[in-house]
């Protein structure tokens, strides 16, 4: 998804979107391979805990305070300046680029110096040995935030000049660098090895940054670092940047809070939840990416010019967010243990760790529809230049995680299931509050008829859920002892049953959907 860039109709934009999608898929695949190798090399050791804790924090802070500002504010304003004159755009990009680097540099230095103290606050109950290793790793990995800020700012400039493929593919570099290192290590069981891993992680971000510098230098578009930060140029951003920033807190805050509450269970739980969360992120991310890349150009073009087309696209987006996410969630729920064993069960990753991860993945799977719906609605509201509602609902979601985390983990000691349940509750709290608040704007976003139309996939999903719940144990017993091949067969059989029932019943409901759509169009 690219904000602030309008694409003209024709073959070239279509081919560009396809290329971007392929690049994004490749990045997800490489990310999954990287996580598989990490699981194999580190397993449930204290080094896995240390890496999980240290690697999350810098980019989570970056996502909370800088990423949304770059994507949702810098790119549109840069395009506006570019339309006025390239010189003004260049001046603005230099000031923003320098300001982002200075702020992230200061944060990186503070984070590196006080890394052990920060670990004590962020993951307070992990063992001292794991915390000491994590602190050392964090001091090395904190500067990745600096290069992340630079990389995404440069990516925004390239996108604004109709160069989309390289920015979409550049994250493959960091994944590839980590994969190459991990392939050289059969097992990581020493502090020196994980410290080298943290160095490779940071260097991979430096390589990403340099990769984007090269085409910008060739095109004479590279921002020039300056210590003269003209705040007047940045003042235009301040009205929206804070709301956009807060609206992006849900995902990184949930990641940090999951580590915080996991630390009260055990060191292994911290790593195990991270392994499960990676699968959730890939599954939900691909679904969201597909929907948003299809709808965003339409939303952007109709938001201010054609209210009826905007409302129609919004309604379809909500419906498709449920249609696509529900079967994925059902498959992930019923095949959680098999998926964990297929992806991770090798090297240092043992059966006990697989059981822990699968219990978390079941609950994370339930939250996929809420996550996809939330992300879709946020982008719909952003296209209407409304950042207030996403900011409010993100705050509600974070508060729900904290409250439920205290209940399930601090008071009731529910273990990793409590952490996953808190994550799930936070996603639904955010999605439901977003729905209730936008319901008041139904004249802008949707009508009661289009809402009824969007609920049909929920009703349809009941049949495959009940069917698979009855057949799952029978299929498991029939396949016999768990192994890679039987796990794959088990997933294929259950997925086929779920998809056939789901698509078949949805097909039977097609007339009802068309009827509701006509009624909704009549109301509108």
N, C-alpha and C positions, 0 to 999 in steps of 0.2 A: 504494500500500500504506500502510495506517495501522496503526501499532503502538499497543497499549494502548487501543483503542477497539472495543467490541463493538457489532455492528449487529444489530438485531432483524430477524426475518423479515417479509416483506411487500413491497408494491410500492415503497414509498418508498426502502428501501435499494437495491433493484434499480435504480431510476431514478437514485439518487445515484451508484452505481458506473458507470452508463452515462455520466452527466454528467462524472464524474471522468476516465473513459477518453477522452471527447471532448476535455476540457480538456488532458489529457496529450498526446494526438495533435496537437492544435493547437499546443501548445508545441514539440513535436518538429518539426512542419512549419515553424514560424517560425524555429526554430533552424537548420534546414537552409537556409532562404532566407537567413538571416543569413550562414551560412558560404559560400553561393554568392556573395553580394555581396562578402564579404571576399576571396574568391579572385579575383573579377573585378577588384576595385579594387586589390588589393595584389600578386596574382600570386606570383612567387618573389623579390620584391625584399627588400632589407634591412629595409624597413618591415614586411613580412609576418613576417620572422623576429623582429623586435623585438616585434610585437604578440603573436605566438604564445608567446614566452618570458614576456612580462610578464603576459598575461591568465591564464595557467595557474596561476601560483604562489599568489596569495592564496587562491583557492577550493580549490586542492589542499591547502593547509595547513589551511584551514577543514574540509574533508572528513575529513582525517586525525585532527584533534584535537577537533572540536566537533560535526560533523553527526551522527555515530553516537550521541554522548551525548544529543543533543536528541531524536532519533527513537526510540532504543531504551531510553533511561533516563528522560528528562524527562517524556515523554508518559505512560508507565505510572504513574510516581510521582505526577504531577499528577492523573491520574484517581483514583488511590487516595485522595489527599488530598481530592479533590472529593466522593468518596463519603462521606467522614467529615464534612466541612463545607466550604462554599464559602469561608468565611473562611480556613481553613487552606490551601486550594488557592491562594487569592489571595496569601497571605503567602509560600508556597513559590515561586510563579511570580515574585514580585517579587524575591526573593533570587536565584533562578537567573538571571533576566533581567539583573539588575544585575551579577552575577558574570560572566556570559558577555560582557556589553558591556565591562566593565572589562578583562578579560583580552584580548579581541580589540582593544580600543583601544590597549593597551600594545604588543601585537604589531604592530599597524598602524603605530604611531609609529616603533617600532624598524625595521620593514621599510622605511618611507618614507625615514627618515634614512640608512640603510645600503643603499639599493636597488642602487647600482652595485656595491658589494662583494658583495652577495648574488647578483647576476647573474654575477659572476666565478666563484662557486662552483657555481652551479646550471647554467650553460651556459658552461663555461670556455673553449671553443675557437671560439666565434663571433667574428667580426671586431670590432675595437675600435669601429668606427662603429656597428655593429648593437647592441653591448653598451651603448654610451653612450645610444642612443635608448631601448633597453629599460629601462635604469636610470631614465631620466626618466619613462617611462610607468609603470613599477612604483611609483614614489613617489606617483603620482596614483591608481593602481588598488588599492594595498594597503588603503585604508580600506573598500573593498567588502566585505572580510572582516567588518568591524564590522557593517555593515548586513545581511549575509547571516546572521550569528548572530541578530540581532534579528528578521529576517524569518521564519526557520525556527522560532524560539521562539514567536513570535506565531501562526504557522501551526499549531503544535502545540496551542496553547490553543484556537484556533477549532475544530480537528478534535475536540478533547475535548468541545466543546459542540455537536457534531453539525453543524458548518458545514464542509463538505468541498470545495465547488465552488470558492470563491474561493482557498483555499490551493493547489488543484491548478492553477488558471489564472493565478496571479499571476506566474509566470515568463514568461508571454507578454509582460508589460510591458517587461522588459529587452530581450527579443528585438525587440519592436516599435520601441523607442527606437533601437536600433542600426540596424535596417533603414531607418528614416526618415532617419537621418543618412547612411548609405551610399548611399541613393538620390539624395542631393543631390551626391554625389561621383562623377564619372565615373571618375576615376583618382586614387588617393592616392599621390603621389610627392614629398611633402615632410614634413619632421619636424613642422612645425606641424599638418598635417592629422592625423597619427597621434596627436599629443598631444591634439587635440580629440576624436578617437575614444576615447582613454582616459578623458577627462573624461565623455563621453556614457555610457561603460560604467559608471563609478562612480555617476553621477547616476541611471542606470536602477535600480540597487540601492536608492538612497535613495527613489525613487518606489515601488518594491515595498514597502519598509518602511512608508511613509506610508499606502499603500493598505490594508494590514492593520491599521494603527493605528485607522483610522476606525471600522470595525464594532466593534472591541473597546472603544473609548471609548464608543460608543453603548450597548453592552451592559453597561458598567461592569465590564469584565473586563480592562482594560488594566493590565499590571503597573506598579507604581510604582517608579521608580528609587530606590535607596537605597545609601548608602555603608556602612550597617551590615550587613555580610555575615555572617549567622548560619550559621557553618560546621556547626553541629549539624544544621540542616535539610538541608544538602548531604551530610552524612556517610553518609546512607542509600544514596546513589548510588555510593559509592566501591568497594563490593565488586564491582560488575558493570561500572562505567563503563570501567575500564582495559582489561578484556578485550574489551568491545564496541568500544572505540576502536581497539585493535590489529587486531581482526578486520576493520575497515573500511579498512585501509591498502592492500590489494592494488590497487584501482583507481586512487586518486590517486597512489600511489607508482609504479605502472607508467607513468602519464602523465608524472610528473616525470623518471623514469629514461629514458624515451624521448627527452625533450628533452636530457638530459645527454649521452647517447651519440650522438644526432643531431648535436650541436654538434661532435663530433670528425670528422664527415664533411664537412659544409659548411653554410653559412647556409641555402641552398635546402632542404637535407634537413630542417632543423628545421621549416620551414613546410610542406613537402610531407608529412611524416609527420603533422602536425597535421590537414591536409586529409583524409588517409586515415583517421585515427583518428576524425574526426567522423562519417564514414559508418559505421564499425564501431560506434561508440557508439549511433547512432540505430537501426541494425539489431538489435543485441543488446539494447538497452534496451527497444525495443517488444516483443520476444519475451518478455523477462523480466517486463515490466510486465503483459502479458496473463496469464502463468502465475500470478504471485504474487497478483494481485488476485482471481483465481479461488480459489486454494487457501488463502490466509491466513486468511479467516474460518473455514474448516473446520478448519484446523490449530489455531487459537486455541481453538475451542470443544471440541475433542476431546483436546487435549494432556494434560490432567490428569484427564479423566473417562472417556474411551473409548479404551483402548489399541489395540483392533482397528481402530476407525475411523481413528485417527491413523496407524497403520501402513499402512492401505489408501490413505489420502490421500497419504502420503509416497511410496509406491510409484508411484502414478499421476503424481505431480508429477515424479519422476525420469524416468519414461517419456515424459511429454509434453514435458519440457525437451529431450529428444533428438529426438522426433518433429517438433517445431516448428523447432528450431534447425538441424537437418541440411540440409533443402532450402534454407533461407536462406543457409547457409554455402556450399553448392554453387553456387547462383546467383551469389552475390557473387564467388566465386573465378573462375568461367568468364566472367563479364561485367564483371570489374573495370575493364578499360580503357574499355569502352563506358559504364559507369556514371559513371566519373570525367569522361569527355568530355561526357556529357549534363548533368551537374550543374555542372561548373566551366568548361568550355571556352568562354570568352568574355572580352572585355576584355583584361586583362594576363596571363591564364592561357593559356600557350602549349602546343604539342604536346609539347615536351621535358619540361615540368613534369608533363603528364598521364601520360607514360610512367613517370616517377619515382614518382608517386603510385600508379599501378596496380600496380607491382611490390611496393609495400608492402601495398596492400589485399589482394592475393592471399593473403599470409601471415596478415594479420589475420583474413581470412575463415575460415581454418582453425581459429582459436582461438575462434570463436563458440560451438560446442557446449560447450567446456570452460567458457567464461565463464557461459553460461546454467545449466549444471549446477551450477557452483560457487555462483552466486547463489541458486539454488533450495534447495540443501542447507544453505546458511548460514541461510536463513529457517526451514527445517524445524528446525534445531538451536536457533535462537533461540526458536522457539515452545515448545521443551522446556526453555527457560532454560539452555541450554548455550552459553556464549560461549567456552569454553576451546578446543574443537577449531577453530572458525573463526579464532581468534587464532593458534593454532599453524600452521595451514595458510597463513594470510596471510603469516606470517613466512617460511615455506618458499618461497612464491611470489616474495616480494621478493628473497630470497637467490638464487633461481634466475635472476631477471632480472639481478642484479648480476654473478653468475658468468658467465652466458652472454653478457652484454653486454661483459664484459672479453675473452672469447674471440673473439667475432664482430666486435667493432668496434675494440678497442684493439690486439689482436695480429694478427688476420687481415684487417682493413680490408675487411669485406664490404659496406660502404655502407649504404644505407637498408634493403636486404634483411636485413642483420645486425641492425639495430634491430628490425625487424618480427619476425624469427625469435626474438629474445630475448623480445619481448612474448608471442609464441605459446608459447614454452617455459615462461614464468612462469605463464601461465594453466593449462596442462596440469599443471605441477608442483603447483599449488594444488589443482586439481580431483582429480588422482589421489591425492595425499596425503589429501585430504578423504575420498575413497572408501575408501581403505585403512584409515584410522582409524575411520570409521563402520562398516566391515565387522565390526569387533570388537563393535559394538553392534547386530548384526543382529537380535537378539531385540527391540530397541526400534524400529528403523527399517525393516528389510526382511530377507527371507529369501533363500536362494540361488535359490529359484524365481522370486521377484519380480525378482531381479537378472538372471536369464536372460531374463525377459520384457522388461526394459528394454534388453537388447542387440539385440533384433530390429530396431529402426530402423537400427542400424549396419550390419547385414547387408543390409538392404533398400537402403540408400544406395549400395552398390557398383554396382548395375546402372545407375542414372542417371549416376553418375560416369564409368564406362567408356564408356557410350553417347555422352555429350556430349563426352568427350575425343576420341572418334573422329570425331564430326560437326562439332565446333567450327570447325576449319580449313576444311572444305568449305563451311559456311554463310558464313563470313567471305569466302571467295573468290567465292561466288555473289552476295553483296550488293554487292561491288565497293568503290569508294572510300568511305572513312569520312566520314560527315556525321551531323548530328543525327538525321535520319529513319532512316538505315540503322542507326545505333546503337540506336535505339529498337526497330526491327524485329528486330535481332539479339537484344536482351535478351528481347523477347516470345517469339520462337521457342525460344530456349534454356530460358527459364523454363517454357514450356508443356511442352516435352519432359521436363524434370526433374520437374515436378509431376505430370504424367500417369503417368510411370513409377513415381515414388515412391509416390503415392497408390494406384495400381493394384496394385502388388506388396504394399503394406501391407494392402490390402483382401483379397488372396489369403491373407495370413498371419493374417487375423482369427481363424480357427478355432484356430490354434496359440496365439495370444495368449489367447483364452478358456480354452483347455485349461491353459495355464500358470497363469492366474489362479485357476482352480478348485483346482489342485494347491497353489498358494501359500496359498489360503484354508484348505485342509485341513490344511496344515502348521501354520498359525497357530492 
